[in-house]
């Protein structure tokens, strides 16, 4: 007979205790096993003296005998730590803590008094946190679980990291992980400097030793807040003066986030057609040109002169490109069926 894992048996028992009647299919979905495995686990619980009752029929399933409650609800160290990710099941799974988190939640729910347990269930049913940003696939993070383990255990990592200027080999002391807009970042000490790394850009990760000593008084949340402030200040060094249509005023926060909200808060009075003037913090001229073009005809760049010329030049190129009939060939362009090597 195939052995049954004790932690899965405990999870099954806590599910029945917390939720009452459950079907074999429902239990299988919660435990991420087959229905046949659930049948075997229920038999194992019965053989261990747990009073599980089977109810037949279309509304049937399994439930514990009325009044039975287990007190096996002690949290392990890993389960206790995972509770800080209770609202983020996806990221918890990325860190390799999905099953641990599920087990911890069941144990906490089983230990709560009746009214509090009901309230906890209502919160879970009615509120959900979805960390990733819209319209963007999550970064592939094949090394995240190993990095997470090194964060927990304070182990030095030997890494290969892809920067804009090429790859670099570096030993790092991982201090913490941050999930921002669906993207994982590692905060780590390297060469006596605390730096931030995008986890998806690690090409190779292996343990190089440890444990290391964390900097005294290091506060991950405080570091991240200050680092984010410095990054935004470094990126948004310019100011653009714009005219915005009524629709452009709605688009600005969608395209520029907090910077757009601040710009609208200090906007001038609308003119007779509802257009307003705003001053918007922007990045470099090249980046700002592309960003402002996304506002289309709902905005006009008034200044600075260099940015206005750059936007006007981009618009002129687009106007020339789309001036002819659809698919019309122009000098210097390549039609879709040109430049092919036949027979390949």
LUMFIVO-166700 format. One record per residue (C-alpha): z, y, x. Coordinates in steps of 0.25 Angstrom, whole numbers, padded with zeros to 4 digits, always signed. Layout:
! LUMFIVO-166700
ZYX...
END
This chain:
! LUMFIVO-166700
+0000+0000+0000-0004+0014+0005+0009+0022+0009+0012+0034+0001+0016+0047+0007+0030+0051+0004+0026+0066+0003+0016+0063-0007+0025+0055-0015+0035+0067-0015+0024+0077-0019+0020+0067-0031+0035+0066-0035+0037+0082-0035+0024+0084-0042+0029+0075-0054+0043+0082-0053+0037+0096-0053+0025+0094-0063+0029+0083-0072+0018+0074-0078+0006+0073-0068-0007+0065-0069-0010+0056-0057-0023+0065-0055-0014+0077-0055-0005+0071-0044-0016+0067-0036-0022+0081-0036-0009+0087-0032-0006+0077-0021-0021+0076-0016-0022+0061-0017-0029+0051-0026-0024+0047-0040-0022+0033-0034-0013+0038-0024-0005+0045-0035-0003+0032-0042+0002+0025-0029+0012+0037-0027+0017+0036-0041+0020+0021-0039+0027+0024-0026+0036+0035-0032+0039+0025-0043+0043+0014-0033+0052+0024-0026+0060+0026-0039+0053+0039-0044+0052+0039-0059+0037+0042-0061+0032+0040-0075+0018+0037-0078+0013+0043-0092-0001+0037-0096-0012+0043-0105-0021+0056-0103-0009+0065-0102-0001+0055-0093+0003+0055-0078+0015+0054-0070+0029+0061-0072+0043+0059-0067+0053+0053-0076+0061+0065-0083+0072+0070-0075+0068+0064-0062+0068+0074-0050+0067+0072-0035+0075+0080-0025+0065+0077-0014+0061+0092-0013+0065+0096+0002+0054+0104+0009+0049+0100+0023+0048+0111+0033+0032+0111+0031+0034+0112+0016+0043+0123+0017+0034+0131+0026+0022+0128+0017+0029+0135+0005+0025+0149+0011+0010+0145+0007+0014+0140-0007+0004+0150-0013-0008+0146-0003-0011+0132-0005-0025+0134+0002-0019+0140+0015-0008+0130+0015-0018+0119+0015-0026+0126+0026-0013+0125+0034-0011+0110+0031+0001+0113+0022-0006+0110+0009+0002+0097+0006+0015+0102+0012+0014+0115+0003+0011+0106-0010+0023+0097-0006+0032+0109-0004+0029+0116-0017+0032+0103-0025+0045+0102-0018+0049+0116-0021+0044+0115-0035+0053+0102-0037+0065+0109-0032+0064+0121-0041+0072+0122-0054+0064+0120-0067+0061+0134-0070+0058+0138-0056+0048+0126-0054+0041+0130-0067+0040+0144-0062+0034+0140-0049+0024+0131-0056+0020+0143-0065+0018+0152-0052+0009+0141-0046+0001+0140-0058-0002+0155-0060-0003+0161-0046-0012+0156-0035-0015+0163-0021-0029+0161-0016-0029+0166-0001-0044+0166+0003-0052+0178+0000-0064+0178-0010-0078+0174-0007-0075+0168+0007-0073+0154+0012-0060+0151+0019-0061+0151+0034-0062+0137+0040-0048+0135+0048-0049+0121+0054-0038+0125+0064-0028+0131+0054-0019+0119+0052-0017+0117+0067-0014+0132+0069-0005+0132+0057+0003+0121+0064+0004+0129+0077+0009+0141+0069+0020+0132+0063+0024+0125+0076+0022+0137+0086+0012+0130+0094+0002+0137+0104-0013+0135+0100-0025+0134+0109-0037+0140+0102-0051+0144+0102-0054+0156+0093-0067+0162+0089-0067+0177+0090-0079+0187+0088-0081+0188+0103-0081+0172+0105-0071+0161+0106-0058+0162+0114-0048+0152+0118-0033+0156+0116-0019+0150+0115-0012+0156+0103+0003+0155+0098+0001+0154+0082+0011+0163+0075+0006+0163+0061-0006+0161+0051-0011+0171+0041-0020+0169+0029-0027+0182+0026-0038+0182+0015-0040+0167+0016-0042+0168+0031-0032+0162+0041-0027+0170+0053-0018+0165+0065-0008+0175+0071-0005+0170+0085+0000+0174+0098-0010+0174+0110-0008+0180+0124+0004+0187+0119-0003+0194+0107-0003+0191+0093-0017+0189+0087-0023+0185+0074-0034+0174+0073-0043+0170+0062-0040+0155+0061-0054+0151+0057-0059+0156+0071-0051+0146+0079-0061+0136+0085-0051+0127+0091-0035+0126+0090-0026+0116+0098-0011+0116+0101-0008+0121+0115+0007+0121+0115+0019+0126+0109+0028+0130+0102+0027+0144+0106+0037+0155+0103+0034+0165+0092+0035+0180+0095+0048+0185+0091+0048+0192+0078+0033+0189+0075+0030+0192+0060+0017+0186+0055+0016+0194+0042+0019+0207+0050+0009+0204+0061-0001+0201+0051+0001+0214+0043+0000+0222+0055-0012+0215+0061-0019+0217+0048-0016+0231+0048-0021+0233+0062-0034+0225+0059-0037+0233+0047-0035+0246+0055-0043+0241+0066-0055+0237+0057-0055+0249+0047-0056+0261+0057-0067+0269+0050-0067+0276+0036-0079+0277+0027-0081+0287+0016-0087+0282+0004-0092+0286-0010-0089+0275-0020-0095+0272-0034-0085+0268-0045-0090+0253-0042-0088+0256-0027-0074+0259-0029-0072+0246-0035-0079+0239-0024-0072+0246-0013-0059+0238-0013-0066+0225-0015-0074+0227-0002-0064+0234+0006-0051+0229+0001-0038+0238+0005-0047+0248+0012-0055+0250-0001-0043+0251-0009-0037+0262+0000-0050+0270+0000-0051+0270-0015-0036+0274-0016-0040+0287-0009-0053+0289-0015-0058+0303-0019-0060+0307-0034-0073+0301-0040-0085+0310-0042-0093+0311-0055-0099+0297-0054-0086+0290-0050-0089+0289-0035-0077+0292-0025-0076+0294-0010-0067+0285-0002-0063+0283+0012-0063+0268+0016-0058+0262+0029-0069+0254+0035-0072+0245+0048-0083+0248+0058-0096+0255+0054-0103+0242+0054-0093+0234+0046-0091+0246+0036-0106+0247+0034-0107+0233+0029-0094+0234+0021-0099+0247+0014-0112+0241+0010-0105+0231+0001-0102+0243-0008-0117+0245-0010-0121+0257-0019-0107+0259-0024-0103+0267-0011-0108+0277-0002-0103+0279+0013-0101+0294+0015-0095+0293+0029-0094+0292+0041-0108+0295+0044-0110+0283+0053-0106+0273+0042-0114+0280+0032-0126+0279+0041-0123+0264+0043-0122+0261+0028-0135+0269+0026-0142+0262+0037-0138+0248+0031-0143+0253+0017-0156+0257+0023-0158+0244+0029-0155+0236+0016-0164+0246+0008-0176+0243+0017-0173+0228+0017-0173+0227+0002-0184+0238+0000-0196+0228-0002-0199+0217-0011-0191+0204-0011-0194+0195+0001-0204+0205+0007-0206+0203+0022-0204+0215+0031-0207+0217+0045-0196+0212+0054-0190+0203+0043-0191+0187+0042-0195+0181+0029-0186+0169+0024-0198+0159+0027-0201+0165+0041-0196+0160+0054-0194+0146+0051-0198+0134+0059-0206+0125+0051-0203+0110+0052-0188+0112+0055
END
